[in-house]
Amino acid sequence: MGLRIAKKYITDLHTKQADPQLWPDFLTGLPDRAATIRKLNEVYEKFGRNVVIFFRIDNIEPYLAKYGTERHVEIIEWAAAILRTTMDNYGGFVGTVGTHEFLAVCRKSGCKEFTDEAVKAFRKRVRDFYKPGDLKDGAVLSFSTNGGETVRLGLMDLKHCTTENNCDVPREKFLAHLKKTCA
């Protein structure tokens, strides 16, 4: 998966965004939350060969606090483009479940390769959003608490958790369970 392919995805997405009827999720071009939940319901009883992967853009809030919201949409578009174009190599599904959250379904056999490839590409791409000093420090914000503890808020990443079964969590609570697990 190359960034060139993801860039082409974003260019195509912008063309399609001219007509919002063409895509369920205007911002990303991915299936929207309702379509994603339908897909999750399809695989809920059929775990085994397939796995569900919950992704979220980690540390985007500290980025937005320091740098502002000017490139917020671009970050979300890149996350979606990288997930989607990477998944194209694995024959699975990627959809949105929140502004900074995505759900993927793929075969168990390609899961690790898919997640590794997507995370690596996202990390490479988001480096361009930071000033060199932040990259060197590995954090965008840091402060000390009243107790003297230093808190460092790191760089954006594509955090994920994977499940190969429904963990005996009721269907209606499964997505919330994935979100909590990934937090």
RODO-2510 file (C-alpha; in nm, 4 decimals, decimal comma):
residues 183
     n   res          X          Y          Z
     1     m     0,0000     0,0000     0,0000
     2     g     0,1462     0,3301    -0,0966
     3     l     0,0595     0,6831    -0,0079
     4     r     0,0235     0,7521    -0,3816
     5     i    -0,2737     0,5125    -0,3940
     6     a    -0,4286     0,6735    -0,0853
     7     k    -0,3808     1,0199    -0,2430
     8     k    -0,5634     0,8983    -0,5556
     9     y    -0,8445     0,7744    -0,3306
    10     i    -0,8772     1,1221    -0,1770
    11     t    -0,8780     1,2864    -0,5221
    12     d    -1,1549     1,0490    -0,6357
    13     l    -1,3400     1,1103    -0,3089
    14     h    -1,3394     1,4865    -0,3638
    15     t    -1,4877     1,4345    -0,7112
    16     k    -1,7647     1,2140    -0,5709
    17     q    -1,8310     1,4525    -0,2827
    18     a    -1,9622     1,7010    -0,5385
    19     d    -2,2783     1,4853    -0,5375
    20     p    -2,3568     1,3815    -0,1779
    21     q    -2,6084     1,1227    -0,3001
    22     l    -2,3218     0,9061    -0,4237
    23     w    -2,1829     0,8251    -0,0775
    24     p    -2,3479     0,7417     0,2524
    25     d    -2,0733     0,9200     0,4520
    26     f    -1,9919     1,2519     0,2883
    27     l    -1,6652     1,3108     0,4733
    28     t    -1,4925     0,9759     0,4176
    29     g    -1,6657     0,8072     0,1267
    30     l    -1,6961     0,4958     0,3428
    31     p    -2,0179     0,3225     0,4446
    32     d    -2,1827     0,5253     0,7200
    33     r    -2,2490     0,4140     1,0779
    34     a    -2,5816     0,2460     0,9928
    35     a    -2,4252     0,0431     0,7090
    36     t    -2,1307    -0,0470     0,9307
    37     i    -2,3574    -0,1700     1,2085
    38     r    -2,5472    -0,3798     0,9529
    39     k    -2,2161    -0,5368     0,8503
    40     l    -2,1237    -0,5954     1,2149
    41     n    -2,4594    -0,7680     1,2692
    42     e    -2,3912    -0,9929     0,9679
    43     v    -2,0624    -1,1168     1,1105
    44     y    -2,1634    -1,1189     1,4776
    45     e    -2,2860    -1,4787     1,4646
    46     k    -2,0247    -1,5874     1,2095
    47     f    -1,6908    -1,5284     1,3770
    48     g    -1,4227    -1,7785     1,2904
    49     r    -1,2669    -1,6985     0,9561
    50     n    -1,3430    -1,3275     0,9954
    51     v    -1,2287    -1,0802     1,2576
    52     v    -1,3608    -0,7384     1,3516
    53     i    -1,1142    -0,4554     1,4000
    54     f    -1,2104    -0,1298     1,5697
    55     f    -0,9876     0,1680     1,4805
    56     r    -0,9752     0,5159     1,6241
    57     i    -0,7503     0,8110     1,5580
    58     d    -0,5643     0,8343     1,8867
    59     n    -0,4356     1,1680     2,0211
    60     i    -0,6229     1,3772     1,7675
    61     e    -0,7639     1,5984     2,0453
    62     p    -0,4198     1,7192     2,1632
    63     y    -0,3292     1,7859     1,7989
    64     l    -0,6455     1,9935     1,7498
    65     a    -0,5860     2,1807     2,0769
    66     k    -0,2357     2,2830     1,9696
    67     y    -0,2647     2,3244     1,5936
    68     g    -0,6329     2,4102     1,5505
    69     t    -0,8983     2,2551     1,3297
    70     e    -0,7780     2,3761     0,9892
    71     r    -0,6525     2,0296     0,8854
    72     h    -0,9017     1,8221     1,0864
    73     v    -1,1012     1,7053     0,7835
    74     e    -0,7817     1,6206     0,5978
    75     i    -0,6665     1,3946     0,8826
    76     i    -0,9975     1,2073     0,8833
    77     e    -0,9895     1,1724     0,5035
    78     w    -0,6372     1,0296     0,5172
    79     a    -0,7286     0,7801     0,7882
    80     a    -1,0285     0,6617     0,5843
    81     a    -0,8302     0,6520     0,2598
    82     i    -0,5468     0,4536     0,4140
    83     l    -0,7823     0,2036     0,5776
    84     r    -0,9911     0,1606     0,2633
    85     t    -0,7081     0,1337     0,0109
    86     t    -0,5144    -0,1013     0,2382
    87     m    -0,8239    -0,3190     0,2880
    88     d    -0,8635    -0,3395    -0,0902
    89     n    -0,5620    -0,5736    -0,0814
    90     y    -0,7337    -0,8003     0,1731
    91     g    -1,0893    -0,8183     0,0382
    92     g    -1,2619    -0,6986     0,3515
    93     f    -1,4886    -0,4191     0,4690
    94     v    -1,4170    -0,0759     0,6227
    95     g    -1,6844     0,1660     0,7424
    96     t    -1,7262     0,4591     0,9796
    97     v    -1,8723     0,4387     1,3282
    98     g    -1,7817     0,7884     1,4459
    99     t    -1,5912     1,0947     1,3341
   100     h    -1,2568     0,9456     1,4403
   101     e    -1,3635     0,5804     1,4547
   102     f    -1,3767     0,3068     1,1949
   103     l    -1,4682    -0,0606     1,1852
   104     a    -1,3078    -0,3184     0,9600
   105     v    -1,3955    -0,6803     0,8906
   106     c    -1,1475    -0,9096     0,7206
   107     r    -1,0297    -1,2664     0,7092
   108     k    -0,8380    -1,3813     1,0118
   109     s    -0,5468    -1,4868     0,7909
   110     g    -0,4796    -1,1302     0,6695
   111     c    -0,5698    -0,9342     0,9812
   112     k    -0,2221    -0,8736     1,1228
   113     e    -0,0776    -0,7765     0,7863
   114     f    -0,3698    -0,5405     0,7203
   115     t    -0,3466    -0,3659     1,0579
   116     d     0,0334    -0,3408     1,0454
   117     e     0,0262    -0,1952     0,6944
   118     a    -0,2505     0,0561     0,7705
   119     v    -0,0955     0,1742     1,0970
   120     k     0,2479     0,2126     0,9356
   121     a     0,1049     0,4189     0,6474
   122     f    -0,0978     0,6397     0,8852
   123     r     0,2059     0,7059     1,1062
   124     k     0,4089     0,7992     0,8013
   125     r     0,1414     1,0333     0,6669
   126     v     0,0620     1,2210     0,9885
   127     r     0,4257     1,3170     1,0382
   128     d     0,3608     1,5946     0,7844
   129     f     0,1022     1,7500     1,0173
   130     y     0,3534     1,8271     1,2950
   131     k     0,6341     2,0737     1,3525
   132     p     0,9830     1,9177     1,3717
   133     g     1,0118     1,9891     1,7454
   134     d     0,6967     1,7923     1,8228
   135     l     0,8211     1,4993     1,6139
   136     k     1,1529     1,5066     1,7974
   137     d     0,9791     1,5186     2,1372
   138     g     0,7201     1,2579     2,0384
   139     a     0,4511     1,4729     2,1988
   140     v     0,2444     1,7803     2,1191
   141     l     0,1584     1,8918     2,4704
   142     s     0,3038     1,8282     2,8130
   143     f     0,2277     1,9673     3,1555
   144     s     0,2768     1,8972     3,5227
   145     t    -0,0070     1,8142     3,7573
   146     n    -0,0419     1,9702     4,1031
   147     g     0,1173     1,6537     4,2358
   148     g     0,4253     1,7113     4,0214
   149     e     0,3521     1,4323     3,7755
   150     t     0,4430     1,5136     3,4148
   151     v     0,1765     1,4330     3,1570
   152     r     0,2774     1,4051     2,7903
   153     l     0,0202     1,3913     2,5137
   154     g     0,1697     1,2095     2,2182
   155     l     0,1423     1,2127     1,8432
   156     m    -0,1582     1,0872     1,6497
   157     d    -0,1749     0,7171     1,5831
   158     l    -0,4237     0,4692     1,4456
   159     k    -0,5077     0,2702     1,7575
   160     h    -0,6964    -0,0543     1,7103
   161     c    -0,8289    -0,3595     1,8832
   162     t    -0,9225    -0,6871     1,7229
   163     t    -1,1758    -0,9496     1,8182
   164     e    -1,2115    -1,2967     1,6753
   165     n    -1,5355    -1,3717     1,8592
   166     n    -1,8293    -1,1929     2,0127
   167     c    -1,6867    -1,2337     2,3655
   168     d    -2,0345    -1,3317     2,4876
   169     v    -2,1304    -0,9638     2,4669
   170     p    -2,4901    -0,9090     2,3518
   171     r    -2,5159    -0,7884     1,9932
   172     e    -2,6620    -0,4498     2,0910
   173     k    -2,3667    -0,3824     2,3243
   174     f    -2,0910    -0,5226     2,1055
   175     l    -1,9873    -0,1959     1,9376
   176     a    -1,9762    -0,0186     2,2754
   177     h    -1,7635    -0,3065     2,4049
   178     l    -1,5181    -0,2627     2,1153
   179     k    -1,4963     0,1138     2,1779
   180     k    -1,4285     0,0584     2,5472
   181     t    -1,1684    -0,2092     2,4758
   182     c    -0,9879     0,0213     2,2349
   183     a    -0,9906     0,3151     2,4773
***
